[in-house]
Structure formats: structure tokens, C-alpha cells
């Protein structure tokens, strides 16, 4: 079983919100966000969100590994707007001004092991790279352009069956 994600736990009006940064995006526990909004945010309501706004993660939830439904930052704001209630304005401000900055500060101070996009200056230009495990990783198709006298491979290549003549 995969190691559960370790979220940060925030408290607002004596209720908790588990949140984390994954692939440079904030994710919130749907159950916790729903409690803060006074709603039951489980599959039915969350299914209306776009697929990139929801996911299920193995989360360390109150010191127990559980599969939890998570919503992205954009989904959290969409839910707050769609289920408008005067108290949600204060919740939105709390998420915007306290939770989000704390998540990004915690990310900067953590020693996470997720790939992050970066730019590498090389000879007369820049390359897109992924910084992972304290090293820059370069796309295979960009390698020929790094070697003298070689051109970059095209971004789209033929299907494998077309190159073998099948």
C-alpha cells in the first residue's frame, strides 16, 4: 500500500480542514470543507465538478490512513460560490488569506519528493526540465539538441507500428 499523504490541519471555528499541496496545486478534504460550509460534500455534489477538480487520495486523516475525497482550490471556490451562504464569505477569506499562504510556506520548507517544472539555461537558449530528487531531468526528445551538430527530434513521432512497416 502506498504511503499516505501527510496533510496540514487547519482550524476554523473549532472545525478542522485537512489540506495539502500536490503537484503545485492546493487540495482540500471534501468532507472537512463540507463541514465548514454546513453541507455534506461527498460523491453526489462533488461529481458535478470537472474531473481535474476532484480526486481520491490515501490521506493520513487523524493519524489513520484513509481514502479521502479531495477537491482542488478552484473546486473549493466554485463550491463556495455555488452554495452561497453569508458565512461562506468569511470561510473564503480564511482560505484565501490564511490557508493558502500557509500551504505554500509549508511546501517551501518541506523536503517533498515530487517533480517540479523548471528552466535550464543551456548554450544559447533554455530548456524545459523537471527538477526531481535534486536533479534536473530532460525530455528524451530534447537530448539530440544538447549534443553538438544534432537537431532536436520532432515533438510527435510516428506510431511504433508505422516505423516497423506493419
Secondary structure, DSSP 8 states (H G I E B T S, - for coil): ----B--EEEEETTEEEEEEEETTEEEEEHHHHHHHHTS--SHHHHTTS-GGGEEEEEEEETTEEEEEEEEEHHHHHHHHHHT--HHHHHHHHHIIIIIHHHHHHHHHHS-----EEEEEEETTEEEEEEEETTEEEE-GGGHHHHSTT-----SS---HHHHTT-
